[in-house]
């Protein structure tokens, strides 16, 4: 058996790290990270979410804001400063751990600026260095990237094996995607294994075929050629999005809650005044399930191709 080098061990450990990135805010990065992580964990996959956002919106989607688990990014910052392995908050959901984001990540940007001046772009490899020792504990790792900090997103691009890019079909979302495409190429200089897993349209009308076609043409223009795109689109459902943040629950959890609540006329008769969960949660949960299947299929296909291309068919 051929022993792996240190770099090969690092690459192997980070082989299922997926950065969810777009330079535009409000295109669904956090919602996709939370819902895919939650659904995969619910299906028995051990998952890790890393929150690089100073607003820490994952804390709202998963309902741990202000809890003992919520360290506001202090643990992530400490690991990067000391070069020690990340220490996630355990079992935010069964099988789902989280490295929390938050206000403490404000201090990470000046640290990285200083390191870039002294070490160049290889300084961005630090997130992968502190993630690799724990990454093999998980079957999938998602990194939720912020829109407001290219430095924090570049940390994710240097650590990830794959990029999953959500975008809306509006001008802002597509421009943000184009900006990431430029930095994607730069990131490959220090992380040559980085690949585009796929682009997903978020918060669009499910029947807006002309708009979807225009968006897909823009995707190909940004990344070149026939870029990978997921067929699933995540539909726009404002009530479900509001319910998710209000209750700290994911779409599939809201789906169960909506199915269990009394019919509206029964609630009226019994004078039940608690806010109702929107029935659209079931449709949104279905979208995330379909996207999850596509993501896992894309991962499996890419890994099988990589193994086939490796010398002797050995694991890459």
N, C-alpha and C positions, 0 to 999 in steps of 0.2 A: 504494500500500500504506500503510495507516494504521499509524503508529508506536505501539508500546505505551509507556505510562507506566512509571515505575520500579516502582510497585505491581503493575501488570499483568504486568511481566516476572517479578517475584517470584512472583506467583500461578501463572503459566505454568510456571515452573521447579519449583514444589512440587506440580504437578498430579497426580503419582502417588506421593505420600508417604502411607503408610498407618501410622497409629499402632495398635499392638496393645495394648489396655488393658483392665484390670479392677482395681478396688481390692482384690480378694481375691487372695492368693497361691495357687499350686498349681492354677491353672485352665488352664494350657497356653500361656501367652503366649510364653515363650521357645521351647518346642518347636515351636509353630506358626511363629514368626518364622524359626527355623533351618531347618525342613524346607521351608517354602514358598520361602524364599530359595534354599536348596540345589537344590530341584527346578527352580525357574525358571531358575537359572543353568545347570543341567545340560541344560535344553532350549534354551539359547542366548540367554536374556535376560540382559542385564547388570544385576546387582542390587547394592544396598547395604543392609547391616544396620547400624542404630545401636543400641548397647547403652546404655540409660540406667540400668541396674541396678548398684548398688554391689557386689552379689554376682557379677556378670559371668558368669552361667550360660551365656551364649552361648559363652564360652571353653571350657566343658566339652563342650557339644553339638557344637562344631566342631573340638575337639581342639587348640586353640592356647594353652591355659593354660600360662603360664610360658615361652612362646616369645619370640623377639625381637619379634614382632608385638604382644605383650600389654603395652601401656603402662599398664594399670590405670586408664584413663580420663584420663590426663594430657593427651593431645592434645585431647580434647573439652573439658576444663576450660579449657585454654589458649586455644582458639578462642573460647569464650564470653567469657572475660575480656578478650581483645584485640579481639574482633569480627572475627577473620580466618577465612577459609574452612576448613572441616573438612579434615583430612588422613587419609584412611582407610588402614588396613592393606590392602595390595593382594593379590589372588588367594589369599585364604584357601581358596577353591576356585576352579577356573577360572570366570571371569566373576562371581565373588562377592567383594566387598570388605566390610570391617567397620570401623566406628568403635567402638573398644573401650570397654567400661565397666570398672568396678572401684573400688577403695577411694578413689582420688583424687576420685571424685564426691562424697565426703563434704563436700568444701569448696565444692561448687556450691550447696548449699542456703542457707548463710548469705549467700553472694554475692547470690542471688536475693531473699532476704528484704530485704536492704539496698536493692536496686534497686526492689523493689516499694514500699518506703516513699517513695522519691524520685520514681518514674516512674509508679506505679500499675500496673494489669494489662497495659499495653502492654509492660512489661518482659519479659513472657513471649515476645514475638516474636523474641527474640534467637536462639533455636535455628534458626528458619526463616531468619533473616538470614545465619547462617554456613553453613547447608546449601544455600541457593538457588544460590550460585555453582558448586557441583559437581553439583547434583541432575540437571541435564540430561545428565550423562554416563551416567545410569542409566535403565533402562526402568521399574524399580520400586524404591522405597525403603521398607523396613520399619523402624519404630522399636519396639523392645522396651521397654515401660514397666514400671517397678518397682511393686510393690504397696504398698511401705512409705513412699513419698514422693509426696504429692499435688503438691508443687511441681515435681518432675521430670516427672511425668505431664502437668501443665499446660503445661510447655515443649513437650512433644510435641503436645498438642492445639492449641497455637497455631501449630505448624509444619505440621501435617498437612492434607491435603485430605480424607482419609477416616479413619474409625475402623473397625477390625475388632475385635470384642469376643468373646473366648472366655469361656465360663462353664460351670461344672458345673451339674448339675440339683439340687444340694443347696442348703440355705438360704444358706450362706456365699457361694457363687458368685453367687447371684441378688441377695443384698444388696449385694455389691460392684459388681455391674452397675448396681443402682439408684443407688448413690452416684456412679458415673461419669456416669450420665444427668443428674444435677443439675449436675455440673461441665461437661458437654458444652454445656449451655445457656449457662453463663457464658463458656465459651471462644468461642462464636459471636459474642459481643459484640466481640471483637478479631480474630476469624477467621471472618467470616460465611460463607465458603465451606465450612466444615467440615461434612461429612455422614457419616451412618452407612452404611457399605458393607454391613455385615451382622453378625449374631451367629451364632457357631458353638458347638454343644454339644461339650464335650471330656470324654474319659474316661468315657463312658457305655456302657451295654449297647446293642448295636445293635438289640435287639428291645424295648427298654423304651418302648413307644409311649405308654403312659399318662403316664409321667414326662416324656417329651419334650413331650407336649401341655401339661402343667402349666407346664413351663419356658417354652414359647412364649407362653403367656398372660401369664406374668410379664414377659417381654420387651416385649410390647405395652403392658403396664401401665407399664413404666418409661419407654419412649420415645414412647408415645402412638400410637394407631391401629394399622395393619397394618405393623409395623416390618419391615425387611428381615432375613430369616433365611436362612442357608445350609442346604440340604437335607442336605448331608454332615455326619455326626457323626464325631468321632475316637474310636475305640473305646479302652476300657481294656485295656492290655496291659503289665502290670508288668514282665515279663521283658524285653520289648523296650526299655522305658524304662531299665531298669538296664543293658542292653547298650549303649545309646546313650551314656550318661554314662561307662560304664567304658571304652569304646573310642574315644570322641570321634567317633562316626560317626552319620550321619543314617539315617532309616528306609530310604530307598531304597538306601543303601550297605550297610546290614545285610542287606537283601533279597538283594543280589548275593552277599554273603559267606555267607549261610545256604544259598543254592543251590549254592555251590561246595564246601561242607564235605562230608566223607565221611559216609555213612550211619552211624547210631549204632553199628550192629553191626560195621561195618568199623573205626570208630574204636576200639571195644573190642578187636577182634582185633589191631589194630596197636599197641595200648597208647598211643593218643594221648590225652593228659591235659589238653590246653588246653580252657578252657571253651567250650561250644558256643553258637552264636548261635541264639536262639529262632526257630523257623519262623514265629511270629506277625508277624515283621518284614514279611513280604510283605503281610499284611492291613493293617497300619498304614500302610505305604508306599502302598498302594492308596487308603486314606482320604485321605492328603495329596494324592495325585494328583487325586482327585475334587474336593477342596476347592480346589486350585489352578485347576482348570478353571472352577469356579464364580466364584472371585475375578477371574480374567481376563475372564470373560464379563460380570460385574457392572461392572467397570471400563470395558469397551468399550461396554456399553449406556449407562452414565452419560455417557460422553464423547460418544457419538453424539447423545444427547438434548441435551446442553449445546451442541453445535455447531448443532443444528437450532434451538435457541432464541436463539442469538446473532444480532444484526442482520445480515441478508444471508447467514445461514448460515456466517459467518466463524468461524475458530477462536476459542474463548473464552479 
